[in-house]
Amino acid sequence: MQGGIDSYNERQVAKRADVPVQELLAEFERNRAATIAAVEGAEEALLSTPIRSAGGITGPLAGVIYAVAVQHVLAHVGDIVGTELSAQRW
């Protein structure tokens, strides 16, 4: 990933700087629903396939999805509320 994960995050924050919170929440909900649908529709063999995410997380697809879609989101929620909610930090 060009510039690393911090650079990516900075670009995403800048891109959404003027977006109202309600729109940000709606975007999150749409993306979360799409992620859930994709995982539900995936074949078991695919979920055990070794991969490397754009952020450098490696392992079976199911584990990488968990790291990104659960642990990573918890870390960002912790950033927002001021409490660490996950041992893993990105």
MARMAR-745487 format. One record per residue: residue in three letters; x, y, z of N, C-alpha, C in turn. Coordinates in steps of 0.05 Angstrom, whole numbers, padded with zeros to 5 digits. Layout:
<recs>
(rec 'ALA', (X, Y, Z), (X, Y, Z), (X, Y, Z));
...
</recs>
This chain:
<recs>
(rec 'MET', (00017, -00023, 00000), (00000, 00000, 00000), (00018, 00025, 00000));
(rec 'GLN', (00014, 00042, -00020), (00030, 00065, -00022), (00026, 00084, 00002));
(rec 'GLY', (00048, 00091, 00015), (00047, 00109, 00038), (00040, 00096, 00064));
(rec 'GLY', (00032, 00071, 00064), (00026, 00057, 00088), (-00002, 00062, 00098));
(rec 'ILE', (-00009, 00047, 00119), (-00037, 00048, 00129), (-00043, 00075, 00142));
(rec 'ASP', (-00024, 00088, 00154), (-00030, 00114, 00166), (-00036, 00135, 00144));
(rec 'SER', (-00021, 00133, 00122), (-00027, 00151, 00099), (-00054, 00146, 00088));
(rec 'TYR', (-00061, 00121, 00085), (-00088, 00113, 00075), (-00110, 00125, 00094));
(rec 'ASN', (-00106, 00121, 00120), (-00126, 00131, 00139), (-00128, 00161, 00138));
(rec 'GLU', (-00106, 00175, 00135), (-00107, 00204, 00133), (-00122, 00213, 00108));
(rec 'ARG', (-00118, 00199, 00086), (-00133, 00206, 00061), (-00163, 00201, 00065));
(rec 'GLN', (-00170, 00179, 00078), (-00198, 00173, 00083), (-00212, 00194, 00101));
(rec 'VAL', (-00198, 00202, 00122), (-00208, 00223, 00140), (-00212, 00249, 00125));
(rec 'ALA', (-00192, 00257, 00109), (-00193, 00282, 00094), (-00216, 00281, 00074));
(rec 'LYS', (-00220, 00258, 00061), (-00242, 00255, 00041), (-00269, 00259, 00054));
(rec 'ARG', (-00272, 00252, 00079), (-00298, 00253, 00093), (-00300, 00275, 00113));
(rec 'ALA', (-00281, 00294, 00113), (-00280, 00314, 00134), (-00305, 00331, 00136));
(rec 'ASP', (-00318, 00336, 00114), (-00342, 00353, 00115), (-00368, 00337, 00114));
(rec 'VAL', (-00367, 00311, 00116), (-00391, 00294, 00114), (-00404, 00293, 00141));
(rec 'PRO', (-00430, 00299, 00143), (-00444, 00297, 00168), (-00443, 00269, 00181));
(rec 'VAL', (-00444, 00268, 00207), (-00441, 00243, 00221), (-00463, 00223, 00212));
(rec 'GLN', (-00487, 00232, 00208), (-00508, 00214, 00199), (-00501, 00200, 00173));
(rec 'GLU', (-00489, 00215, 00154), (-00481, 00203, 00129), (-00458, 00183, 00133));
(rec 'LEU', (-00439, 00190, 00151), (-00417, 00171, 00157), (-00428, 00145, 00168));
(rec 'LEU', (-00447, 00147, 00187), (-00459, 00123, 00198), (-00474, 00107, 00177));
(rec 'ALA', (-00488, 00121, 00159), (-00502, 00107, 00138), (-00483, 00092, 00119));
(rec 'GLU', (-00460, 00105, 00113), (-00439, 00093, 00097), (-00429, 00068, 00111));
(rec 'PHE', (-00423, 00070, 00137), (-00413, 00047, 00152), (-00434, 00024, 00151));
(rec 'GLU', (-00459, 00031, 00156), (-00480, 00010, 00156), (-00482, -00004, 00129));
(rec 'ARG', (-00481, 00011, 00107), (-00481, -00001, 00080), (-00458, -00019, 00076));
(rec 'ASN', (-00434, -00009, 00083), (-00410, -00025, 00079), (-00410, -00050, 00096));
(rec 'ARG', (-00419, -00047, 00121), (-00421, -00070, 00139), (-00440, -00091, 00128));
(rec 'ALA', (-00463, -00082, 00118), (-00483, -00101, 00107), (-00471, -00115, 00082));
(rec 'ALA', (-00456, -00101, 00066), (-00444, -00114, 00042), (-00423, -00134, 00051));
(rec 'THR', (-00407, -00128, 00072), (-00387, -00147, 00082), (-00401, -00172, 00093));
(rec 'ILE', (-00422, -00168, 00108), (-00436, -00192, 00119), (-00447, -00209, 00097));
(rec 'ALA', (-00459, -00196, 00077), (-00471, -00211, 00055), (-00449, -00227, 00040));
(rec 'ALA', (-00426, -00214, 00036), (-00404, -00227, 00021), (-00394, -00252, 00037));
(rec 'VAL', (-00391, -00248, 00063), (-00381, -00271, 00080), (-00402, -00293, 00080));
(rec 'GLU', (-00427, -00286, 00083), (-00448, -00306, 00083), (-00450, -00322, 00057));
(rec 'GLY', (-00443, -00309, 00035), (-00444, -00321, 00009), (-00419, -00336, 00001));
(rec 'ALA', (-00398, -00333, 00017), (-00372, -00346, 00010), (-00372, -00376, 00015));
(rec 'GLU', (-00359, -00390, -00002), (-00356, -00419, 00002), (-00335, -00424, 00024));
(rec 'GLU', (-00339, -00445, 00039), (-00321, -00452, 00061), (-00291, -00453, 00052));
(rec 'ALA', (-00287, -00465, 00029), (-00259, -00467, 00019), (-00246, -00440, 00016));
(rec 'LEU', (-00261, -00420, 00006), (-00251, -00393, 00003), (-00242, -00381, 00030));
(rec 'LEU', (-00259, -00386, 00050), (-00253, -00374, 00076), (-00228, -00385, 00089));
(rec 'SER', (-00218, -00408, 00080), (-00194, -00420, 00091), (-00169, -00413, 00074));
(rec 'THR', (-00173, -00399, 00052), (-00151, -00392, 00034), (-00133, -00371, 00047));
(rec 'PRO', (-00106, -00377, 00047), (-00087, -00357, 00058), (-00086, -00332, 00041));
(rec 'ILE', (-00087, -00309, 00055), (-00086, -00283, 00040), (-00069, -00263, 00056));
(rec 'ARG', (-00063, -00240, 00044), (-00050, -00218, 00057), (-00068, -00193, 00050));
(rec 'SER', (-00077, -00179, 00071), (-00093, -00156, 00066), (-00076, -00132, 00057));
(rec 'ALA', (-00089, -00111, 00047), (-00075, -00087, 00039), (-00059, -00075, 00062));
(rec 'GLY', (-00069, -00079, 00086), (-00055, -00069, 00110), (-00034, -00088, 00121));
(rec 'GLY', (-00030, -00111, 00108), (-00008, -00129, 00115), (-00016, -00151, 00134));
(rec 'ILE', (-00042, -00154, 00140), (-00051, -00176, 00157), (-00051, -00202, 00140));
(rec 'THR', (-00039, -00223, 00151), (-00038, -00248, 00136), (-00052, -00270, 00152));
(rec 'GLY', (-00061, -00290, 00137), (-00074, -00314, 00149), (-00097, -00323, 00131));
(rec 'PRO', (-00112, -00342, 00141), (-00136, -00351, 00126), (-00155, -00328, 00123));
(rec 'LEU', (-00169, -00327, 00100), (-00188, -00305, 00095), (-00207, -00300, 00118));
(rec 'ALA', (-00218, -00321, 00131), (-00236, -00317, 00153), (-00223, -00302, 00176));
(rec 'GLY', (-00198, -00308, 00182), (-00184, -00295, 00204), (-00177, -00266, 00197));
(rec 'VAL', (-00170, -00261, 00172), (-00164, -00233, 00163), (-00190, -00217, 00164));
(rec 'ILE', (-00212, -00228, 00155), (-00238, -00214, 00157), (-00244, -00207, 00186));
(rec 'TYR', (-00240, -00226, 00204), (-00245, -00221, 00232), (-00227, -00198, 00242));
(rec 'ALA', (-00202, -00199, 00235), (-00183, -00178, 00244), (-00191, -00151, 00234));
(rec 'VAL', (-00199, -00149, 00209), (-00206, -00123, 00197), (-00234, -00115, 00204));
(rec 'ALA', (-00254, -00133, 00203), (-00282, -00126, 00206), (-00291, -00125, 00235));
(rec 'VAL', (-00276, -00137, 00253), (-00284, -00137, 00281), (-00263, -00123, 00298));
(rec 'GLN', (-00239, -00134, 00299), (-00218, -00123, 00317), (-00211, -00094, 00308));
(rec 'HIS', (-00207, -00090, 00283), (-00200, -00064, 00273), (-00221, -00043, 00278));
(rec 'VAL', (-00246, -00051, 00274), (-00269, -00032, 00279), (-00270, -00026, 00309));
(rec 'LEU', (-00267, -00047, 00326), (-00267, -00042, 00355), (-00245, -00022, 00363));
(rec 'ALA', (-00222, -00024, 00350), (-00200, -00006, 00356), (-00208, 00023, 00349));
(rec 'HIS', (-00221, 00027, 00326), (-00230, 00054, 00319), (-00252, 00064, 00337));
(rec 'VAL', (-00270, 00046, 00345), (-00291, 00054, 00364), (-00277, 00063, 00390));
(rec 'GLY', (-00257, 00048, 00399), (-00242, 00055, 00423), (-00229, 00082, 00420));
(rec 'ASP', (-00219, 00088, 00396), (-00207, 00115, 00391), (-00228, 00137, 00395));
(rec 'ILE', (-00252, 00131, 00386), (-00274, 00151, 00387), (-00283, 00155, 00416));
(rec 'VAL', (-00287, 00134, 00431), (-00297, 00136, 00458), (-00275, 00140, 00479));
(rec 'GLY', (-00250, 00137, 00471), (-00228, 00142, 00489), (-00221, 00118, 00507));
(rec 'THR', (-00229, 00094, 00498), (-00223, 00069, 00513), (-00213, 00049, 00494));
(rec 'GLU', (-00192, 00035, 00501), (-00182, 00013, 00483), (-00200, -00011, 00486));
(rec 'LEU', (-00213, -00018, 00463), (-00231, -00041, 00463), (-00219, -00066, 00451));
(rec 'SER', (-00195, -00064, 00441), (-00182, -00087, 00429), (-00153, -00087, 00435));
(rec 'ALA', (-00141, -00110, 00439), (-00113, -00112, 00445), (-00097, -00106, 00419));
(rec 'GLN', (-00108, -00111, 00396), (-00095, -00107, 00371), (-00098, -00078, 00362));
(rec 'ARG', (-00076, -00065, 00356), (-00076, -00037, 00346), (-00065, -00037, 00318));
(rec 'TRP', (-00075, -00021, 00300), (-00066, -00020, 00272), (-00049, 00004, 00267));
</recs>
